[in-house]
Amino acid sequence: MANILFTLAEEVGATTDNHFAVRFAVDENDCFDFAAGLKQSGHSVYFVNWKDLEFETADADAHFTRMFDYAASKFVEPLALTDFELVFVYKMEGFYFDLPRFFQMVSVFEKSINVVVNDPATIRHNIDKNYLFQLADKNIRVGTPFTIKEAVEKRLSKGLPCVIKPLFGERGLNVMLARTTSDLEAIAGNETKYIAQEFMPEIRDGEKSLAFLGFDFQHAVVKMPNQQNAEEFRCNESLGGTVAIYEPTEEELQYSVNLLRTYESFGCPIHFSRIDFVTTSSGPSLIEAELLNPSIYANYSKKGPQFGQAIARYFDGLIKKKALASDLCKSAADVC
């Protein structure tokens, strides 16, 4: 079968000779379930820390200095990138602080490995939260996005709160609630690096997160902000948030699939995604569409092994589709 590479956010101090430690428990539980499903399908799975990719004189010389063999439970001599059929760009700790290096890694994968998940076009597009404006322009119900200048004129000056988010960011880092223009002092001089989104008070009732492979729904959770802090709107566990299993309604499923179809129309292939929304009086309204490296909460849904098997089937399909396309191209070289 195939060699498959996972990039993971390594908890370096906790890694041992026979255990690759992952930074966050939600991701570690899931990544081992994913790897187990792939192993059961006959694939060989290897874990790497994205920071261990070295670039020499050319992209073709790029290689990892360390590589962990999941089946053997040990670090092994790193394989060449060309030895892999698929790379799962799953987790990378701190990559938002070194985007040039991150984009270089994605380009290296694109040139060296047949299948990259998520697709490089989707990764490059989803890393920037300006996609919220594009979805809104396509009549997708979104927590209305604003530039910071627009937020001042249309909301804050009228006493309407906004959530302020970095254009490039994850895990709630540097996300804040602004109620007045004075709250923007924290980002003074850096306004163009942030985006504003209307504050939806329904967040206190929970943020629904639906996981998809392609356009097929897999499972869902509802994430609640800290119920002991009435001012908290972020659902991150590190801030006291909680996660529970959730069964979406038919309306929510249709909304999410339509959103993904719309996102695909931007030239972004849809593979591994999580759609986060709140339920308003008008229906589901998007907080974020995570199509870069979403935490998927399969373990929380008690569907980790099941989702691992689904991942294996899905990756098998991508590998076979790529191989078929390559064979067709070779047989019609004069056309390709």
C-alpha positions as CSV (number, residue, x, y, z in Angstrom):
1,M,0.0,0.0,0.0
2,A,1.1,3.6,0.5
3,N,3.4,5.6,2.8
4,I,1.5,8.4,4.4
5,L,3.1,11.4,6.2
6,F,1.4,13.3,9.0
7,T,2.6,16.7,10.2
8,L,1.9,17.1,13.9
9,A,2.2,19.8,16.5
10,E,4.8,18.0,18.7
11,E,5.1,18.5,22.5
12,V,8.8,18.2,22.2
13,G,9.6,17.8,25.9
14,A,7.2,14.9,26.2
15,T,8.3,12.9,23.2
16,T,10.3,9.8,23.9
17,D,12.2,7.2,21.8
18,N,8.9,5.2,21.5
19,H,6.2,7.9,21.7
20,F,5.6,10.9,19.5
21,A,3.8,13.4,21.9
22,V,1.2,15.7,20.4
23,R,0.7,19.2,21.8
24,F,-3.0,19.1,22.5
25,A,-4.9,16.1,23.8
26,V,-7.8,16.7,21.4
27,D,-5.4,16.3,18.5
28,E,-3.3,13.4,20.0
29,N,-6.3,11.2,20.6
30,D,-7.6,11.8,17.0
31,C,-4.3,11.5,15.2
32,F,-3.6,8.1,16.7
33,D,-7.1,6.9,15.7
34,F,-6.5,8.2,12.2
35,A,-3.1,6.4,12.0
36,A,-4.7,3.2,13.3
37,G,-7.3,3.3,10.6
38,L,-4.7,3.8,7.9
39,K,-2.6,1.0,9.4
40,Q,-5.5,-1.4,9.3
41,S,-5.9,-0.5,5.6
42,G,-2.3,-1.6,5.0
43,H,-0.7,1.8,4.9
44,S,2.5,2.9,6.6
45,V,2.2,6.1,8.6
46,Y,4.9,8.4,9.7
47,F,4.8,11.4,12.0
48,V,6.9,14.5,11.7
49,N,7.3,17.9,13.3
50,W,7.0,20.6,10.6
51,K,9.9,22.5,12.1
52,D,12.2,19.5,11.3
53,L,11.9,20.1,7.5
54,E,15.2,21.4,6.2
55,F,15.6,23.3,3.0
56,E,18.9,23.1,1.2
57,T,19.9,24.7,-2.1
58,A,16.6,23.7,-3.8
59,D,13.2,22.4,-2.9
60,A,14.2,19.1,-4.3
61,D,16.7,18.8,-1.5
62,A,14.2,19.4,1.3
63,H,14.1,16.6,3.8
64,F,13.0,15.9,7.4
65,T,15.8,15.4,10.0
66,R,13.5,13.2,12.2
67,M,10.6,10.9,11.4
68,F,8.5,8.6,13.6
69,D,7.2,5.3,12.3
70,Y,3.8,4.8,13.8
71,A,3.6,1.0,13.4
72,A,7.1,0.4,14.8
73,S,6.6,3.1,17.6
74,K,10.1,4.5,17.1
75,F,12.1,7.1,15.3
76,V,13.6,5.8,12.1
77,E,15.9,7.0,9.3
78,P,13.7,9.6,7.5
79,L,12.3,8.6,4.2
80,A,12.6,10.9,1.2
81,L,9.5,13.0,0.5
82,T,9.2,11.3,-2.9
83,D,8.7,8.0,-1.1
84,F,5.2,9.2,0.1
85,E,2.0,8.9,-1.8
86,L,0.1,11.3,0.5
87,V,0.9,14.0,3.1
88,F,-1.7,15.0,5.7
89,V,-1.0,18.6,6.7
90,Y,-2.7,18.1,10.0
91,K,-1.1,20.2,12.8
92,M,1.8,22.6,13.0
93,E,2.5,24.4,16.2
94,G,3.4,28.1,15.7
95,F,3.2,28.2,11.9
96,Y,1.2,31.4,11.9
97,F,4.4,33.1,13.3
98,D,6.5,31.8,10.4
99,L,4.2,31.9,7.3
100,P,7.0,32.2,4.7
101,R,8.5,28.9,5.9
102,F,5.0,27.3,6.2
103,F,4.2,28.2,2.6
104,Q,7.5,26.9,1.4
105,M,6.8,23.6,3.1
106,V,3.4,23.4,1.4
107,S,5.1,24.1,-2.0
108,V,7.7,21.4,-1.3
109,F,4.9,18.9,-0.5
110,E,3.0,20.0,-3.7
111,K,6.1,19.3,-5.9
112,S,7.3,16.1,-4.1
113,I,4.2,14.2,-3.0
114,N,1.3,13.1,-5.2
115,V,-1.6,14.0,-2.8
116,V,-1.6,16.8,-0.3
117,V,-4.5,17.1,2.2
118,N,-5.8,19.6,2.6
119,D,-5.3,20.7,-1.0
120,P,-2.6,23.4,-1.3
121,A,-5.0,25.8,-3.0
122,T,-7.4,25.4,-0.1
123,I,-4.7,25.8,2.5
124,R,-3.5,29.0,1.0
125,H,-7.0,30.4,0.7
126,N,-8.3,29.4,4.1
127,I,-5.3,30.7,6.1
128,D,-6.6,34.2,5.6
129,K,-10.0,35.1,7.2
130,N,-10.9,37.3,4.3
131,Y,-12.8,34.3,3.0
132,L,-15.6,35.4,5.3
133,F,-16.2,38.4,3.0
134,Q,-16.3,36.1,0.0
135,L,-18.8,33.8,1.6
136,A,-21.0,36.7,2.6
137,D,-20.9,38.0,-1.0
138,K,-22.2,34.6,-2.1
139,N,-25.2,35.0,0.2
140,I,-23.9,32.5,2.8
141,R,-25.2,33.4,6.2
142,V,-22.1,34.6,8.1
143,G,-21.5,36.5,11.3
144,T,-21.1,39.7,9.3
145,P,-17.4,40.5,8.7
146,F,-16.0,44.1,8.7
147,T,-12.7,45.7,8.2
148,I,-11.6,47.5,11.4
149,K,-12.5,50.9,9.9
150,E,-16.0,49.6,9.0
151,A,-16.4,48.1,12.4
152,V,-15.8,51.6,14.0
153,E,-18.2,53.3,11.6
154,K,-21.0,50.7,11.5
155,R,-20.9,49.1,14.9
156,L,-18.7,50.4,17.6
157,S,-19.7,54.1,17.1
158,K,-23.3,52.9,17.5
159,G,-22.7,50.9,20.7
160,L,-22.8,47.5,18.8
161,P,-20.0,45.0,19.9
162,C,-17.6,43.2,17.6
163,V,-15.3,40.3,17.9
164,I,-11.8,41.2,16.8
165,K,-9.7,38.5,15.2
166,P,-6.3,38.3,13.6
167,L,-6.5,37.7,9.9
168,F,-4.0,35.0,10.4
169,G,-4.5,33.1,13.7
170,E,-5.9,30.0,15.4
171,R,-7.0,28.6,18.8
172,G,-8.5,31.9,19.9
173,L,-5.1,33.6,20.2
174,N,-5.5,37.4,20.3
175,V,-9.2,37.2,19.8
176,M,-11.1,39.8,21.8
177,L,-14.5,41.5,22.2
178,A,-14.7,45.2,21.5
179,R,-17.6,47.2,22.8
180,T,-16.2,50.7,22.2
181,T,-13.5,52.3,20.0
182,S,-11.2,52.5,23.0
183,D,-11.1,48.7,23.1
184,L,-9.2,48.9,19.8
185,E,-6.2,50.5,21.5
186,A,-4.7,46.9,21.9
187,I,-4.3,46.7,18.1
188,A,-3.4,50.3,17.4
189,G,-1.1,50.5,14.3
190,N,-1.9,46.9,13.3
191,E,-5.5,47.4,12.2
192,T,-4.9,45.9,8.8
193,K,-3.8,42.7,10.4
194,Y,-7.2,42.1,12.0
195,I,-10.8,41.5,10.9
196,A,-14.0,42.3,12.9
197,Q,-17.1,40.2,13.0
198,E,-20.5,41.0,14.5
199,F,-20.8,39.7,18.0
200,M,-23.6,37.0,18.1
201,P,-24.8,36.6,21.6
202,E,-26.2,33.2,20.7
203,I,-22.6,32.0,21.2
204,R,-23.5,31.6,24.9
205,D,-25.8,28.8,23.8
206,G,-23.0,27.0,22.1
207,E,-20.9,26.9,18.9
208,K,-21.8,23.9,16.7
209,S,-18.9,22.2,14.9
210,L,-19.6,19.8,12.1
211,A,-16.9,17.6,10.6
212,F,-16.8,16.6,7.0
213,L,-14.8,14.4,4.6
214,G,-15.4,15.9,1.2
215,F,-19.1,16.7,1.4
216,D,-20.0,13.8,3.6
217,F,-20.9,14.6,7.2
218,Q,-19.0,12.6,9.8
219,H,-19.9,13.8,13.3
220,A,-20.6,17.0,15.3
221,V,-19.9,18.6,18.7
222,V,-21.2,21.6,20.5
223,K,-18.6,23.8,22.2
224,M,-19.7,26.0,25.1
225,P,-17.9,29.0,26.6
226,N,-17.0,29.0,30.2
227,Q,-20.4,29.0,31.9
228,Q,-18.9,30.4,35.1
229,N,-17.9,33.6,33.3
230,A,-20.9,35.4,31.8
231,E,-18.5,37.7,29.8
232,E,-16.7,34.8,28.1
233,F,-17.6,34.3,24.5
234,R,-14.7,32.1,23.4
235,C,-15.2,28.3,23.5
236,N,-11.6,27.2,23.8
237,E,-11.1,24.5,26.5
238,S,-8.0,26.4,27.7
239,L,-10.4,29.2,28.7
240,G,-12.9,26.9,30.6
241,G,-14.9,25.9,27.5
242,T,-16.5,22.5,27.3
243,V,-17.3,20.1,24.4
244,A,-20.2,17.7,24.1
245,I,-21.6,15.4,21.4
246,Y,-24.2,17.1,19.1
247,E,-26.7,15.9,16.5
248,P,-27.2,18.5,13.8
249,T,-30.6,19.3,12.3
250,E,-31.3,18.8,8.6
251,E,-31.2,22.5,8.2
252,E,-27.8,22.7,9.7
253,L,-26.5,19.9,7.5
254,Q,-27.9,21.5,4.4
255,Y,-26.4,24.9,5.4
256,S,-23.0,23.4,5.9
257,V,-22.9,21.4,2.7
258,N,-24.1,24.5,0.7
259,L,-21.3,26.5,2.4
260,L,-18.7,23.9,1.4
261,R,-20.0,23.8,-2.2
262,T,-19.7,27.6,-2.3
263,Y,-16.2,27.4,-0.9
264,E,-15.3,24.9,-3.6
265,S,-16.4,27.5,-6.2
266,F,-13.5,29.7,-5.2
267,G,-11.2,27.1,-6.7
268,C,-10.6,25.3,-3.4
269,P,-11.0,21.5,-3.4
270,I,-12.9,20.3,-0.3
271,H,-11.4,17.4,1.7
272,F,-11.1,17.6,5.5
273,S,-13.1,20.4,7.1
274,R,-15.0,21.7,10.1
275,I,-17.8,24.2,9.9
276,D,-18.4,26.3,13.1
277,F,-21.6,28.2,13.5
278,V,-24.2,29.4,16.0
279,T,-27.9,29.1,15.6
280,T,-29.6,32.5,15.3
281,S,-33.3,33.4,14.7
282,S,-32.5,33.4,11.0
283,G,-30.8,30.0,11.1
284,P,-27.2,28.8,11.2
285,S,-24.7,31.7,10.9
286,L,-21.0,31.0,10.3
287,I,-18.3,31.8,12.8
288,E,-15.5,30.2,10.9
289,A,-14.9,27.5,8.2
290,E,-11.8,25.5,9.1
291,L,-10.3,24.0,6.0
292,L,-6.6,24.3,6.8
293,N,-5.8,22.1,9.8
294,P,-9.0,21.7,11.8
295,S,-9.2,19.9,15.1
296,I,-12.0,17.5,14.4
297,Y,-13.1,16.3,17.9
298,A,-13.7,12.7,16.8
299,N,-12.6,11.4,20.1
300,Y,-15.1,13.6,21.9
301,S,-17.8,12.3,19.7
302,K,-16.9,8.7,20.6
303,K,-16.2,8.1,16.9
304,G,-12.4,8.3,16.8
305,P,-11.9,4.7,15.5
306,Q,-14.9,5.0,13.2
307,F,-13.6,8.3,11.8
308,G,-10.1,6.8,11.5
309,Q,-11.5,4.1,9.2
310,A,-13.4,6.8,7.2
311,I,-10.2,8.7,6.8
312,A,-8.5,5.6,5.5
313,R,-11.2,5.0,2.9
314,Y,-11.2,8.6,1.9
315,F,-7.4,8.8,1.5
316,D,-7.4,5.5,-0.4
317,G,-9.9,7.1,-2.8
318,L,-7.7,10.2,-3.3
319,I,-4.6,8.1,-3.9
320,K,-6.3,5.9,-6.4
321,K,-7.9,8.9,-8.2
322,K,-4.4,10.5,-8.5
323,A,-2.9,7.3,-9.8
324,L,-5.6,6.8,-12.4
325,A,-5.2,10.4,-13.6
326,S,-1.4,9.9,-13.9
327,D,-2.0,6.7,-15.9
328,L,-4.4,8.4,-18.2
329,C,-1.9,11.2,-18.6
330,K,0.9,8.8,-19.5
331,S,-1.3,7.0,-22.0
332,A,-2.2,10.3,-23.7
333,A,1.1,12.1,-23.4
334,D,0.5,14.0,-26.5
335,V,-2.6,15.6,-24.9
336,C,-1.2,16.2,-21.5
